[in-house]
Amino acid sequence: MAAESARKFEALEAQAAALDVRFADPAFYKGPQHELAQLQAKRGELTREIAARYARWEELEAARAGG
């Protein structure tokens, strides 16, 4: 289970990093605005999912350490 969770974290963080690379390219902002909006929304979703998974991971680690 932990290995699967770690792989999921890695995949989510890789997706976020790939979007960040696109956002860092000034030429990207000259493209279709609907695409920019979609990718910004996707990046927000990834940020929230990563944060939620880290919070859950911390809860589980705290429960394991306390129990």
C-alpha positions as CSV (number, residue, x, y, z in Angstrom):
1,M,0.0,0.0,0.0
2,A,2.8,2.4,0.9
3,A,4.6,1.8,-2.4
4,E,1.3,2.3,-4.3
5,S,0.8,5.6,-2.5
6,A,4.3,6.7,-3.2
7,R,3.9,6.0,-6.9
8,K,0.7,8.0,-6.9
9,F,2.4,10.9,-5.3
10,E,5.2,10.7,-7.8
11,A,2.7,10.6,-10.7
12,L,0.7,13.6,-9.4
13,E,3.8,15.6,-8.7
14,A,5.2,14.8,-12.2
15,Q,2.0,16.0,-13.8
16,A,2.2,19.2,-11.7
17,A,5.8,19.7,-12.7
18,A,5.0,19.2,-16.4
19,L,2.3,21.9,-16.2
20,D,4.7,24.2,-14.3
21,V,7.2,23.9,-17.2
22,R,4.5,24.9,-19.6
23,F,3.5,27.8,-17.4
24,A,7.1,29.0,-17.3
25,D,7.2,29.4,-21.0
26,P,6.1,32.9,-22.0
27,A,5.0,31.6,-25.5
28,F,2.4,29.4,-23.8
29,Y,0.4,32.5,-22.8
30,K,0.1,33.6,-26.5
31,G,-1.9,30.4,-27.2
32,P,-5.6,29.8,-26.9
33,Q,-7.0,31.2,-23.7
34,H,-9.4,28.3,-23.1
35,E,-6.4,26.0,-23.0
36,L,-4.7,28.2,-20.5
37,A,-7.8,28.2,-18.3
38,Q,-8.2,24.4,-18.6
39,L,-4.6,23.8,-17.6
40,Q,-4.7,26.3,-14.7
41,A,-7.8,24.5,-13.4
42,K,-6.0,21.1,-13.8
43,R,-3.0,22.5,-11.9
44,G,-5.3,23.6,-9.1
45,E,-6.9,20.2,-9.0
46,L,-3.5,18.6,-8.8
47,T,-2.4,21.0,-6.0
48,R,-5.5,20.1,-4.0
49,E,-5.2,16.4,-4.5
50,I,-1.5,16.4,-3.6
51,A,-2.2,18.4,-0.4
52,A,-5.1,16.1,0.6
53,R,-2.9,13.0,0.1
54,Y,-0.1,14.5,2.1
55,A,-2.5,15.4,4.9
56,R,-3.9,11.9,4.9
57,W,-0.4,10.4,4.8
58,E,0.6,12.5,7.8
59,E,-2.6,11.4,9.7
60,L,-1.8,7.8,9.0
61,E,1.9,8.3,10.1
62,A,0.8,10.0,13.3
63,A,-1.7,7.2,14.1
64,R,0.9,4.6,13.4
65,A,3.5,6.4,15.6
66,G,1.0,6.9,18.4
67,G,-0.4,3.4,18.2
